[in-house]
Amino acid sequence: MSETDCQKVLREIELYLDRELAALRCVEIERHLDECSPCMSRKEFRVSLRALIASKCGCEDVPASLLVRIREELHRAPDAPS
């Protein structure tokens, strides 16, 4: 996999996990994840992190404005090393 492909996938991984991408883009990301173990590891980490946060936070309703701010920060954050 090229670094560019990985960067694109990781930039959209949260949207993918939230099922907020078009079906075709989800298929492309799934193909990439099937072929790229570092990206699959990052995806699995984020899934685990989400589960941990969900289990520790009693809040079910998250304000939309908070979700927007979090996504903006994640988008701006430099990718952490694999």
N, C-alpha and C positions, 0 to 999 in steps of 0.2 A: 504494500500500500504506500502511496506517496504521502508525504507529510501534509501536503495541501488537502488531500482527501480526509485525512485524520482531523486536521484543524476544522474543516467544514462540519464533519460529523460531530465532533466534540462541542462545537459552537451551538449546534442545534439539539444536543442530547436531551436537555431539559424539556424542550418543546416536544420532542419525540416521546419522552416518558409521559408527558401530560396529554398525549394524543392530540396535539394541536397543529400537526403538520398534515399536508395533503397526503392522501393514500400513496401516491406514486413516490413521494419523498420518503415516506416510511419504509417502503419496499427497498429503496436504494440504501437507506441507513441500515436496515436489517441485513442486506447483502454484505455491506462493508463490515458490520459487526461479526458476521459469520466467518469472514476471511481475515480479520485483524484482531488478534488476541489482546494487544495493548488497549485498543478502544473498547473491546468487550469487557476487559477488566475495569476500565473507568466507568462504563455503564453499570456493571454489577456493583461497584462501590457506591455509585449514586443511588441505586435502587436500595441497597442496604442502609445507606444514610437516611433516605426518606423513611424507611420502615422504622428505624431507631427514633427519628424525630417524631414520627406519628405516635409511637408508643409512649413517648415521654411527654408529649404536649397534649393536654386535655382539650384544646381548642379545636373544634371541628370547622368553624366558619372563619376563614381568613379573609380580611378585607381585600378587595380587588386592588386597591392602591398599594397595599403592602406587597402583593404578588408582583405588581409592575415594578416596584422599586427593587425587589430581590432579583428579578430577571435582568433588570438593567445592570445591577452590580455584577451578576454572574457573567453577563456578556462583556463587561469592561475588564473583568479580572483576567490577569494573564494565566495561561494554562499552567497548571502545576506539572512537574515532571512525572512521568509514568512510574 
